[in-house]
Amino acid sequence: MVFRAIHRLLDERRGGVTTMFALALPIIAFAIGAAVDYGRAAQVRTKMNAAADAAALAALTPTMLQQSTSVGQTAAVNMFDGQISGIAGLAPNQTTVTVDITNPNGNGLIRNVSVCYSAATVTMFAGILGVPKLGIGNCAIASAQMPPNIDFYLLLDNSPSMSLPATTAGIAKMETLTSKQATGGCAFACHQASTNNGDTAGNPCANGTAPTQSGGLYCAASQGAQIDNYQLARNNGITLRLDELNSAVGTLMQTASSTANSAQFATPPTYRFSVYSMDSLWSIGLNQLMPLTTNYVASWTAASANFGVMEMYSNNNDCANAACSSGTSTPGGDVATNYDDALGKLSQASYIPNPGNGTNQTGDTPQEVLFIVTDGVEDEQNGGRIQQAINDLGNAPGGNSSRTNWCTTIKNRGVKIAILYTDYLPVTANSWYNSYIAPIQTDIGPALQACASPGLFYDAAIGADLGKALSSLFQAVVQNGHLTN
């Protein structure tokens, strides 16, 4: 009896589970169906978002930037409608799109576009529960700037460290050619007016013969002056960083000219360029190679012949005059990269005027951009010789926290700074490099990036195409349309 009663109870429990499962099955099915509906809606929303992105950018093409906001709105709506026409699952007559185009602060060069849509997808399972559609929507926001009129001021570092060979093979060759010098091998193609010293020891003489004096280290009077390392590099066909930079500036000029003369803009932008190099003369500091001009391609072709490595009278001895016929230790020799002097001058409106918006509106003036190409090491006198990362205000040994941050001063005037960092090439066989530059090597790149305006810094490692790098920086300055959300 007891066993029969237990058996009946078990039979009843099995029946209860079956009944409960039967009752829950429709709910489970609807839940799965709802998940399918929401998954389909998510897929449709992704496609709609892409359509909104394309619509926003359609109002920002170079051609469209020349048109009125109403024309831009029409282009955006047409792009959106075309993109969504093939999307399956959209509920009919439920899609709307709104396009807003604005010019922030009344600046006609800048256009902001907002494309917002709302739509619905048809449900398959949720409709049984009285939910025939699922609403979706989002906004795409994009911004673009018409190419403004810009004045570019190039500051080219031509200090001795920029006369390092452009390749590791070139560095090794220079060190081999200069094995008899005081340093026991020098990779730097330094340019000196005074020769027949420890920094040119063993180099050939002016008449092409090997030196005969002091055990074959120095040239006799009959052999002519001993050539310096700069001429030694030239005689041996060694390409220097400065050679690459010279060519790269030409590439930059061609890129700017092609952009300015492009037929894609009804009113093309106007660009002007001026070029400066550094100078070892404390009284000069800046050497203008090319004045501000719109004829920059031809002007640089002519000026480039005068762009070379900075000349010193001898090691640790600046030139006393423009002809470098004598030397001086005042204000304290071999201060070959005086960025305080160069940037201090370029911070003045007499060198770089206050920038405008770069429009063609009456009374407006061009935007102003300072391009700096450098290996980033300052070498100057400031209470003693300082060799440190550019604009380092007391963080490095010998640094002076009371110095002016010229990068900040220039940017605070509204002038943009674009920097191409030509990596300081390690020359570990050189005792000077090991003592003074190796300890700050990792500081150089971050210091230059902090000096540059946001997005206008490029690091060119050894072997990099400097022309391509400068052109990329140029394109970053003139800007293109981009999605911001």
Secondary structure, 3 states (H helix, E strand, C coil): CHHHHHHHHHHHHHHHHHHHHHHHHHHHHHHHHHHHHHHHHHHHHHHHHHHHHHHHHHCCCCCHHHCCHHHHHHHHHHHHHHHHCCCCCECCCCCEEEEEEECHHHCCCEEEEEEEEEEEEECCCHHHHCCCEEEEEEEEEEEEECCCCEEEEEEECCCHHHHCECCHHHHHHHHHHCCCCCCCCCCCCCEECCCCCCCCCCCCECCCCCCCECCCCECCHHHCCECCHHHHHHHCCCCEHHHHHHHHHHHHHHHHHHHHCCCCCCCCCCEEEEEEEECCCCCCCEEEEEEEECCHHHHHHHHHHHCCCCEECECCEEECCCCCCCEECCCCCCCCECHHHHHHHHCCCCCCCCCCCCCCCCCCCCEEEEEEEECCEEEEECCCEEEEECCCCCCCCCCCCCCCCHHHHHHHCCCEEEEEEECCCCCCCCHHHHHHHHHHHHHHHHHHHHHCCCCCEEEECCCCCHHHHHHHHHHHHHCCCEECC
